[in-house]
Amino acid sequence: MTTDGVARPASQDARRAVAAVWRIESAKIVATLTRETSDFALAEDLAQEALAEALEQWPDAGVPRNPAAWLTAVAKRRAIDGWRRQERYDDRIAAIAHDLEREQDEASDALPWDPDAIDDDVLRLIFIACHPVLSREAQVALTLRVVGGLGSEEIARAFLVPVATVQQRIVRAKKTLGAAHAPFELPPREEFGSRLSAVLGVLYLIFNEAHTASGGEDWMRPDLGREAVRLTRVLAGLVPREPEVHGLLALMELTAARFPARVDRHGDPVLLADQDRTRWDRGAIARGRAALARVDALGRGRGGYALQASIAECHAVAASVEQTDWDRIVMLYEALGRLTPSPVIELNRAAAVAMATGPASALRIIDSLIAAGELRGYHLLPATRGELLLRLGRDDEARAEFAAAARLAGNDRERALLEAKAR
């Protein structure tokens, strides 16, 4: 430790510190800069430039006592320099410069930013990242980049797309937001519900990709799942009176609790009936049930995410597959189907019916989905039908269904599992 109170870690330690600060604080930094500059794209670029400067300076100069404030100050200074070059040094810029001097004075004695502290700027940033003028792919990429603090390489690896594709999505998203003159503010009251629904949909999509990867060699992506849970936890803290946010958080926690038991030591899938339940994360289960309790405490009933969380809770509290309350799960799927009708929900209900009353009645549900042309090309439809036929002793038909499901599966591990069942 030097006389100025700055630690002098090794270069590698400093780089780890930069990455950690960015992952925790990037949303607040970008949100603050967006409020100051009224330009989201500029704010994100300034934050990235500050990050590059930290990577250059911290290995030699050491990690500042308040690293997040350091990054914000550097980004603001770059904004001022840019405006000066453009001869736009007006009262607004002067005010930012004044604030910068004050913040630097305060930061010298301040403790590091509290990573659990939240403010409305972060909420505004989440809504911008999920703005309806953007495609769903762009919303996901931008959310993970500016709210989650993930790099383009991490996002590309998570969704199995080229890095250039992720970078193009982010660049196009920022240009689209600029062209739309998207304001850095919360949506009007009459639009809040639909906009929040889009935000939750993005987080749900990210978590689903973590739960069962759509392609590639890994069946799951736990790191991506943890990021989705973290972002949803932040959102729940920002809008504590919104029950569906707590419902989604409950669903993620209760589902992620099973992650440690969902693959074997080779990375191959372990289905629910074969999982070692002692490996389930009891802390995550407790957090999920607490989030469900918060939904109920708000007194507005359980919505779609909370009903899915209720199903996950039934699995979480059961000592075994046989002791699971399958009748309750069937009832919950029926309620979910009435609230948000979907052929996927009906397929899941069929699987629950098979456990509650037997495979014959479940097969009728599956066959009605096929007759209606529902879920054509969805590998879990023939996979589920194959399981039911197997239980009914119709082995040749089951083998054909498993083979068909394997051909449709995009994930290598899941395809191998289905091929093994067919054999």
N, C-alpha and C positions, 0 to 999 in steps of 0.2 A: 504494500500500500504506500502510495506517495503522499507528499504533503498536501496535495490538492484533493485528497480523499478519493482518488480514482485507482481502482485495482489494475494491475498489469498482468492479465492472464496470457497464456500462450495463444498463438494465432488460432489454433483449432478451437480452443475454449471460447474465444471471442466470436468466432463464426457461429458456434452453437448458440451463444447468447443472442446474436442478431436474429437467428432463426426463431428462437423461443419468443423473443420480444415481438417479432413481427406476427407470429401466429396468434399471440394473445391480444396484442394491441392494435393490429392493423385496422380493424373496423373503426375503432375510436379515432385513429389518426386520420383516415380517409374521411370520416364523417365530419370531423372538426374542420378539415381543409375545405370540404365541400360547402360547409356553412360560411366559411370566410371568403371563398372565391366565387360562390354561386355557379360553379362549373364542375360537375362530377368528373368528367374526363380529365380535366386539368388537375383536379385534386388527386386522382389515382396516379397520374403521371408524376406529380410532385412527390407523392409518398414513395413511389418506386425509385426516384432519383435520390431521395434521402436514404433509402435502404442501401442503394449502391454506395453512397458516401460512407455509411456506417461500415459496410464490408471492407472498405478501403482504409478507414481510419482506426476502427476499434482494435484490430489486431496489434497495432503499434501503440496507440494512445491509451488503450484500455477502455473498458465498458463504463460509460458515465453512471453516476449515482442514480439518475432518473432517465433511463434510456428512452422511454416513450416520449418524454418531453423533449429530449434531444432531437429525436427524429422529426417531431412536429415542428420544432424551431427551425431546423435545417430546411424543411419543406417550405415553411413560410418565407424564409429568407430567399429561397430560390424563386418563389412567386413574386416577391417584391423586386428582385433583380430583373425578372422577365418583364414585369410591367414598366420598370424604368427604361428598359431598352426600347419598349414600344411607346415611350413618352406618355404613359398613362398614370403617372404618379399623382393621383388625386387624393381627396380627403379620405376616401375609403382605404387606400393603400397606406396612407400616413397613420390611420387608426390601427391597422394591422401591425405596422412597425412599432407603434407605441405599445400595443399588447405584447408583442414579441419581447421587447426589452423588459417589460414587467414580469412576464412568465419566466424569463431567464434568471431574473433576480430571485424569484420565488423558488425556482427549481433547485437552486444551489443548496437550500436547506430542506427541500421537500423529500419525503419518502417516495419510492417508486409508486406508479399508479396502481391502484387496487384492481386486479384483473376481474374481480367480481362486480366492480362498480359499473353501472349502466346509466345511460341517459337517452333522451329523445333523439339525439343526433344519430345514434346507432340504429334506432328503430326506423328513422327516415332512410338511412342507408339501405336497410333490408328491403324496404318498399321500393326504392329505386332499382336495386338489383333484380327485383321480381316485377318490374314495371310491365303492364300488359302490352306495350308496343313491342316487346321483345319476344322472340320464340322461346319455347320451353328449354331448348338446348342452350340458348344464350343466357337465359335466367339462371340455369344450373351453373354454368361456367362462371358467370359474374358473381353469383352468390358465394361460391367456393373461393373465388379469387379475392374479392374485396371485403367480404364479411368473414370468411373462414381463414383467410391468410394463406391459402395454398398457392403454390407456384404452378405455372402452366404444365411443367413436367409431371407434377403430382396429379393434376386433374386429368391429363392425358392418360397416365398410367391407370387411374381408377376407372375410366370409362373406355379404355382400350381404343383410343383414337390417336392419330398423330399429334405431336405437340403443335405443329403448324396449324392444325385444324382448331385446336383450343385457342391459340393466339388470335386466329382470324375471327373466331366467334366473339372474343372479348373486344377486339378492335371494332368490329362491326356493331357490337352492342353499344359501345360508348358513342360511336358516331350516330347511331339511331336515337339514343337518348338526347344527344345534342340537337339533332334535327327536330325532335319532338318538343324541344324546350321543356324537358321534364323538370318540374320544380323540386327543389330540395325541401319537401314538406310532406306531412302526412296527408293521405287522401281525404277528401271531404267526408263528413259523417255518413252521407248516403252511399258512398263508395267503399267505405272502410271494410265492410264484411266481405265483399267480393274480392277486394285486393288482398285481404288477409288470407282468404281461401287460396289464392294463387301462391302466396308465400308458403303456406302449409303444404300445398301440393308439390312445390319444389323440394322442400325438406323431406317429404315422404318419398319422393322419387329417388333422392340421394340415398336414403336409408334402404330402400328396396334393392337398389343396385349393390349395396354393401351386403345385404342379407343373402341374396342369391345373384351372383354376377351374371349378366346377360351373355357374356362370352369369355373366352380366354381359358387359361389353365387352372385358375383358382376358383373354387366354388363360392367362396366368400371373400369380402374385403373388409375385415374388421376395423382397419384404420379409418376407412371412409365412414363406417358406421359410427365410430366414436365421434367423428367430426359432425355428423348429422345430429347426434344426441347433444353435443355441446352447443351447436347453433340453436337447436330447439329450446334448450335450457335457457339460453340468453333471451330468446324471444318470450318465453314464459315469464321471465323476470320483468320484461319491458311492458307486457300487456297481461298483468296478473288476473284481470277480470274476464278474460276470454276463455271459456271452458274448453273449446276445441284445441287450443294450444296445449293445455295441460293433458287433454286426451291423447294428442299425438305424442307428447313426451312420455306419457304412461305406456303407450304402445311400444315406443322405441326401447324404453328401459326394460320392460318385461320380455320383449323379444330378444334384445341383445344379451339378456341374462343367460340365454341358452347357447350363445356363440362358442364358449369354451368347449362344449360337448358336441358341436355339430360337425366336427371333422376329426378324423383319427390322426395318428402321428405321421401318416403319409400324406395328409391333406385330402383324403377321400371323404365323401359325405357319410355322415352317420345320421340315419333317419330318427325321428322322434321316438319310436318304439324301442330303439336300440341305444339311446343315449344314457350315459352315466349321469343321473340327476344330481349326484353329489358334486359334480363339477359345475353345476349352474351357479351363477353369481347371485348369492343371496342378498348382497347389498343392492344390486340393480333391481331385484324383485321388490325389495322394501321401498326403494325410490319410486318404482312404477306404481305400486299400490298407494303410496302417499299422493302421487299426482292424480290418481283416480279419485281419491278422497277429496282432493281440492276441486275436482269437477263437480262432485256431488254437493260440496259445501256452497258452490255458487248458485245452486238451486234452479238451474235451467235445463236439467236433464242431460242425458248422455247422447252426444252426437255420433257421427260415423266413426271418427278416430277413437272415441272413448268406448264405443261398442266393440271395436276390434281389440282394444286394450282389455276389455272384459273377457274376451275369448282367450287372449294370451294369459290373463290372470288365472283362468280355469286350469290351464296347463301348468302354470308356475306353482300352484299350490297342491297339485296332485302328486301323490307318492309314486304313481306308476300310470302307464297308459290305461290299465284295467280299472284303476280307481278314479280316473278322470270323470267329471260330471258331463258326460256326452249329451245327455238330454238338455242340460242348460246351454251347452254350446250350440246345439241345433236351434234352440229358441233364440239365442242371440244372433245367429246367422239369419234367421227369419226376420227378426227386427231390423237387422242391417240391410237386408234385401228390400224391405219396404221403404226404408229411409233413403238408400242410395242403390237403386236397382242396377245389377251388373251380372253378366254371365259368369264372371270370375267368382263372385260371391256365391252364386248358385252352385258352381263347381265345388267350392269349399264346403258348402252346406251338404252336398252329396257325400263328401268324404266323412263328415261328422255323422250323417244319417247312417252310413255303413257301420260305424262303431256303436251307434245307439240302438239300431233296430235290425241291422244285418245288411249284407251286400245286395240282396235282390231289390229292395226298395230303392237303394242308392243308384243301382244300375238304371232304373227307370228314369231317374232325374238326368243322368248322363245322356241317355239315349234321346231324351227330349231336347237337350241342348244340341246334340248332333243333328237331329231332324230339323231344328230351327236354323241350322247353319251357323250356330254360335261358336266362337272361339276356333274357327278354322285356322290351322297353322300354329295353334298354341300347344306346345308339347305336353303340358300337364293334363290335357284332356284325354288323349290316348293312354298316358301313363296311369292316370287314375282309373280309367276303364279297365286297363290291364290288371291292376290290383284287385278290382272287384271280381273280374272273371277268374282270376287265380283262386280267390277264396271260394268261388262257386264250383271249382274243380274243372273249369273249361280251359284246360292248359294250352291247347293249340291256339285258341282265340286270344288268350292272354299273351302268348309269345308274339303273335302278330302285332298286337297293340304296343307292346314294349319296343319292338323293332321300329314301328312307325314313330313312336315318341323319340327314340334315339336319333332318328334322321332329322327331326325337327329341332332338337336341343342345340342351343348355341354355345353352351358351356362344356368344355372338354370333360371335366370331372363328372358332370351330370350325364353326359352322353355315355361315358364308360359304364356308369352305374346301370343305366337302362339297357345297354348292350349285354351286360352281365345277367340281368334279369331275363332278357330274351333267350339267352343261352341256357 
